[in-house]
Amino acid sequence: MKFELAERVKSLPPYLFARIDEMKAEALKRGKDLIDISIGDPDIPTPVHIVEAMKKAVEKPEHHRYPSYEGMLAYREAVAGWYKRRFGVELDPQTEVLSLIGSKEGIGHISLAFVNPGDLVLCPSPGYPVYSIGTLFADGEPYYMPLTEESNFLPDLKAIPESVLQRAKMMFLNYPNNPTAQVATEEFFREVIEVAHKYNIIVCHDAAYSEIYYEGRKPISFMQIEGAKEVGVEFHSLSKTYNMTGWRIGFVVGNREVIKGLGKIKTNLDSGVFQAIQEASVVALNTEESILDEIRSTYQQRRDILYEGLKSIGLEVFKPEATFYFWVKVPKGYTSEEFTIHLLEKAGVLGTPGNGFGTPGEGYIRFALTAPVERIEEAVQRIRESL
Ligand code: MLT
């Protein structure tokens, strides 16, 4: 029998990180000692107090049944409490917070709630692939907003044609940014809100990296800006903040109509997050800052070593103020893909090719600070020797 894939799946390129995983598996099979600084998957374990809370929670029979669709109230209250403490933003846990099976799940599904065939969705490029893939799954059309060095890796909203803004239904944004590591300014967010109001565009801000910052310079939340709740929502994940990528838990906050729409899709597609994970996540969201400061200082040490190392090799690189990513120009004579393969073959270092995040990412490679200091030092040494 021959099973034909649906057109929407046939036209998709292989998912970037699945392809990276394949490259990694192949290199390991060949016996390479690989330094993997490609995917943003923290190598530091989940803090012990969260794991202990999970052990207790998993033993409770009431958690073994279906969870509620929107998330336990205790979890949504913990999210609201965290927003109040961290950003000074008030949220109604009943209507303005929704649990997600990781922020990727919500980002991937939101287009199904609001996008009709042919609607445009504004997506940053380079950007997290799920913004445009979710759009395509809803038969919408991504309109790519280039993030370039010249525009400080912020989209130039004034450059978007009027006809596009009129057809646009949603806009995805992500600051601190993956892959460029740029942070947003209040002024930029104010401009976004103005455009969103004028053209009736739903803003979906992905803030997964808001807690990975350096020198105490805390990134802002879109929700802190006046009028944000009227135009959109903010996605968050516990993955990067608490080293919980494997746990699959996140949340979305903000505009209650947008949250209701996404909730309607989710009630039809999934059955919520395992309650034991939610209970442990309540503990996570109340983690003492000193524990997070320790994680941040580990990343800061790695960042400083990678920055100095890459600079000493002569690579063009800027020092991230937030996120654990480095957006590095590939040396002359290489494409993103060629340089990634060169590093894999000649240095045993795995990065992510910039063009995998979209065409404007061509000419860059992304490194993630997800390996110990010794391995980062060794990666720098091996890159130096390979060039
Ligand atoms: C990345 O490397 O960009 C992230 O790990 C992707 C993700 O969070 O799904």
Residues whose N, C-alpha, C, O or C-beta is under 5 A from the ligand:
A	BS01	MLT	S38 I39 G40 D41
